[in-house]
Amino acid sequence: MSENIKLTSFSHGAGCGCKISPQILDKILKSDKPKANHPLLLVGNESRDDAAVFDWQNGEAVISTTDFFMPIVDDPFDFGKIAATNAISDIYAMGGSPLLAIAILGWPIDKLAPEIAAQVLEGGRAACAEAGIPLAGGHSIDSPEPIFGLAVTGKVRKEHLKQNDSATKGCMLYLTKPLGVGILSTGQKRGIVSPGDLGRAVKQMSTLNNFGEKLGPLSYVKSLTDVTGFGLFGHLVEMADGSGLSAKIAFENLPLLPNIDHYLDLNCFPGGTARNLASYGDRLSEEFSERQRYIGADPQTSGGLLIAVEAEHTAEFEAFAKENGFDLSPIGELTEPQEKAIYLS
């Protein structure tokens, strides 16, 4: 039934590239400071962290998050699995364990058959099953564009909680997934991406960030976040600013999906890249080339974990990562605060 349906043709954006830009989000949230009136709220939206965290007062905390977007791929099952994987990632990015999820579904019932929506939900259930949690219910509306995502609840020991604004000077930076998802998804919408390149991107976006749960107990992991719609640079600006630091990036060490340069040669990049650069481009040093800016600001959907590790523990961390299937090396470091947030190493 869905063989000839191209879900991406029913939406004006794709995946996390649909996110409101950081610049506009600042205006929306400027007066919203929930922690001020709720002393048991450990993490609110002040630092734009990945999830809210509430103190249970028994040594544990509950993590609450939601994430949803419009189709980034045409296959309904893949769309559902990617959206669910992306939402669950917020729990892992806090060093926590997911417990259950609730579905969020918007569907243009006059344009797309309900059977296609059922396939989207099946993809969501598959991601939840891999995470070992139930998709326990949800809410749906008739909407002009297809939308899917999850609200996810998780837990974490308070001493294992990881945040995006707790890095320290000298920390080395690591990234667990290659960049380029936004570029390839735009290539799909334009009909120029190869099946092999798209397949790699879909597999990556469907892979859980459950490594984050294992990072919670590691005291030398000082800060943690996942890279999504604001791109690597946007989420690194949040980490650097929140921690009162600046960052240096060794661009040649960044992991990239194959053939990204080919698609950039074709002027293939999402609209979210321009919105990201309009929001924080002035926080980047002038040394970055235009191409480097497009890669660093590329909106990632279900992107990797950005990890800040104390420099004296990098060998220990890299050995731990290898035991868990990751061959990681530093992509940069955090330094004393300077005029710009991010510099080219």
WOQUIGI-V770974 format. One record per backbone hydrogen bond with DSSP energy under -1.0 kcal/mol. CO is the residue of the C=O (numbers start at 1). NH is the residue of the N-H. Records with the same first field share a line. If there is no record, write none. Layout:
# WOQUIGI-V770974
CO = NH  NH
This chain:
# WOQUIGI-V770974
2 = 5
6 = 9
7 = 10
8 = 11
14 = 17
15 = 18
16 = 19
21 = 25
22 = 26
24 = 28
25 = 29
29 = 32
33 = 36
34 = 37
38 = 41
40 = 55
43 = 53
45 = 48
52 = 64
53 = 42  43
54 = 62
59 = 158
60 = 56
61 = 156
62 = 54
63 = 154
64 = 52
65 = 152
67 = 150
69 = 148
70 = 15
75 = 79
76 = 80
77 = 81
78 = 82
79 = 83
80 = 84
81 = 85
82 = 86
83 = 87
84 = 88
85 = 89
87 = 90
88 = 91  92
89 = 93
91 = 94  96
92 = 95
94 = 162
97 = 155
100 = 153
101 = 136
102 = 151
103 = 139
104 = 149
105 = 141
106 = 147
107 = 109  143
108 = 111  112
113 = 116  117
114 = 118
115 = 119
116 = 120
117 = 121
118 = 122
119 = 123
120 = 124
121 = 125
122 = 126
123 = 127
124 = 128
125 = 129
126 = 130
127 = 131
128 = 133
134 = 101  136
137 = 103
139 = 105
141 = 107
147 = 106
148 = 69
149 = 104
150 = 67
151 = 102
152 = 65
153 = 99  100
154 = 63
155 = 97
156 = 61
157 = 160
158 = 161
163 = 224
168 = 171
171 = 334
172 = 309
173 = 331
174 = 307
179 = 257
180 = 184
181 = 185
182 = 186
183 = 187
184 = 188
185 = 189
186 = 190
187 = 192  193
188 = 191
194 = 198
195 = 199
196 = 200
197 = 201
198 = 202
199 = 203
200 = 204
201 = 205
202 = 206
204 = 207
209 = 212
211 = 215
215 = 218
218 = 221
220 = 222  310
223 = 308
225 = 306
228 = 231  300
230 = 234
231 = 235
232 = 236
233 = 237
234 = 238
235 = 239
236 = 240
237 = 241
238 = 242
239 = 243
240 = 245
241 = 244
246 = 335
247 = 343
248 = 333
249 = 251  345
250 = 253
251 = 254
255 = 179
257 = 260
259 = 263
260 = 264
261 = 265
263 = 268
264 = 267
270 = 273
271 = 275
272 = 276
273 = 277
274 = 278
275 = 279
276 = 280
277 = 281
280 = 283
281 = 284
283 = 341  342
285 = 288
289 = 293
290 = 294
291 = 295
292 = 296
293 = 297
296 = 233
304 = 227
305 = 176
306 = 225
307 = 174
308 = 222  223
309 = 172
310 = 313
311 = 314
313 = 317
314 = 318
315 = 319
316 = 320
317 = 321
318 = 322
319 = 323
321 = 326
322 = 325
331 = 250
332 = 173
333 = 248
334 = 170
335 = 246
341 = 247
342 = 285
343 = 249
